[in-house]
Amino acid sequence: MAILERYLESLRQKNSSEKTVIAYMRDCRQFLRYAASEGVDFPAGVDYRLLRRYTAHLAGSDYQKASIGRKLSAVRGLFRFCRSEGLIQASPADALASPKQPRKLPAVLRPAEVEEFLKAIDTTTTLGRRDQAIFEMLYGCGLRSEEVVRLKVSSIDFEQEEVTVEGKGGKTRVIPVGEIALHAMREYLQKARPDLAADDANDADAALFLSARGKPLGTSDIRRRTTKYVRKAAIRSGVSSHVFRHCFATHLLEGGADLRAVQELLGHASISTTQRYTHVSGAHLRRIYERSHPRARR
């Protein structure tokens, strides 16, 4: 449908990731098929009652609340686009509420568990040095896997001790890199990457992290390496590479970092997204209370 294609193109022009565009395409097509099965013309024939029936249809199809919320968000965006194009005067989806999401706290490893994970990496091998650099960046800088695999050789500034990261929506941010992560990166660049690189050993714009075949790594490669070291370290199961981003934020906040600073480091557009990391341990709250309140101790 031409309307849908124009809507998706408008998302790309707003720097939405291709992953998001594909998900919205799938969700909108699902709704359009439902509207057609109800004998309703899109967009003019769609009203709020049809959208409520569609929401009930999704709920009855055993979709999780988060999935239903995403699908309805895609539909709301499609109707807003139709309104902006003059195809309808008002959007029937504006009053459509998404199901309330249960507050789900992100999984976080204790610092000792992170240490055990990192110790499980054999840093005497080429791939081990590479993997150590990857996970030190994930934990030390709070990067997403997608951001790690997009890093270039030139992304690391050793003199300024910073890394330039291309985040969601093409937004760029500069993050400080700790000494341990910098050391791991030097070891990788000097002792491992030359063995993996083919013709781009000195190309600053080449991918930073390479596979055993000299190709740029993908996020699936990082997932597999995460699973390997989780098993080797015998820490809790179900740990994904994204958990190191959660650890980065939580451990910073527990160490006294300012919430706004953590927001900047993570590249969150909204402070509310960062606030979910404020679930600190009871013992940490006790330490803060005893240190801060004038009547905490006699």
CORGI-V206231 format. One record per helix or strand of 3 or more residues. SS is the DSSP state (H for helix, E for strand). FROM is the first residue (numbers start at 1). LEN is the number of residues. Records with the same first field share a line. If there is no record, write none. Layout:
# CORGI-V206231
SS=FROM-LEN / FROM-LEN
This chain:
# CORGI-V206231
H=2-12 / 18-20 / 48-13 / 65-20 / 111-9 / 126-16 / 145-5 / 153-3 / 168-3 / 179-13 / 193-4 / 219-15 / 243-12 / 259-8 / 271-8 / 282-11
E=162-5 / 172-5
